[in-house]
Amino acid sequence: MKVSISLGGSLLTRNMEAASYQRYASVIRRLWEAGHTIVVTCGGGRPARQFIAIAKDLNGPRDLQDSLGILATHINALLLIAALGDIADPHIHHRATEVKRHLGDKVLVGGGHRPGSSTDYRAVIFAATIDADLIINATDVPGVYDKNPKTNSDAKKLDKLTYAELEVIIRANVRQAPGGYGLFDLKGVRLAARLGTPIVFVDGTDPDEIIRAVTGTHHGTVVRP
């Protein structure tokens, strides 16, 4: 199976320690050893949000805020590459052309590319590039809810959605801004819909949920046509 993983920066930077990167590298290695083709796009996490907040306080323009977030994703990508060792291509992948050129027997790891788009969107672009069978979105939330579960105790988790239904939820609950794309980037949802590639949202605080997303035994949310 060919899989594009959007790995939330909040997972990698939760404790700011090597063990966090090693946990996800171990899961990715198991998928790679099982014969799957893997491209991982790293988010920026807390450091990205902190740098963006400082830029806002300094009245920095939105492009500057995005650029700081992108740099944070690159740091996470480099650390994940280090944790993966010899099974990873040593380069940070920003563009589809780079993914196409380097796709082979190594895990490819990427980050953000240009201001105005998120790593979620980049993961969908990479999915299109490799003709992925599946997109996995691993964050610190167990799936897609009808409203933000972090601020609404009555939020209900949804097991299955269409792309159109997901877009409605995002529009109603999430503000699209640098460092705050929340549930998923709207542009990414629309591109995934055009591709027809399923997106599985899983609770990445349990790294094994990433493997379960591939085997179809996860506890998250599936988005498909």
C-alpha positions, 0 to 999 in steps of 0.5 A: 500500500502507498500511504501519505501520513500527515504527522501532527507536530503536537505529537512530535513536540509534546515532551520535546525529547528524542523519545517522541520522535523515536516512537513514531519512527518505530511505527513508520519502520514497521510499516516500511518493513511490511512493504508499504511505501511511506511519505510523512509530512511533519507539522510544526507543533507548539514551537511553530505556534509560539514563534507565530505568536511572537511574530504577531506581537511584533506586527509581522505580516502573515507571510512571515508568520507562515514562514516561521511555522514552515521552519518549525516543520523542517526541524521536526522533519530533520529530527524524524529523519534522524530517528528513522536512520538508514531507512529514510531519505536524508532530504526534507521534501518540500515539492511534489517533483522532489517526492517523485524523483526520490520515491523508491525504497526509502521513507520520504519525510517532508514539511511545509513549503510555501506561505499560505498552505499547511502541512495537511495540504502538502500531505495530500499533494504528496498523496497525489504524487505517489498515487496513494491508497490512503492519507492518514492524519495523526493528531492528538484528537481521536477522530473527527467530531461534530464540533471541537471536542476540546471546548465542547463536552457534548461533542460527538465523534463521527466514524464515517464522513464524506468529503463534503460533510467534513468541509461543512464541519471545518467551515463551522468550527475551524479558523484557517490561519498560520499555525492554526489549521485545526482539523484539516486544511480546506484546500487539502480536503478539496484536493483529496475529494478530487483524487478520491483518496480516503483520509483516516483521522486517528489519535496519534497519541497512540502511535499504533493507531497509525498502523491500525489505520493501514490495516483498517482496525483503527478507532478514528474517522474515515472520510471518503466519497 
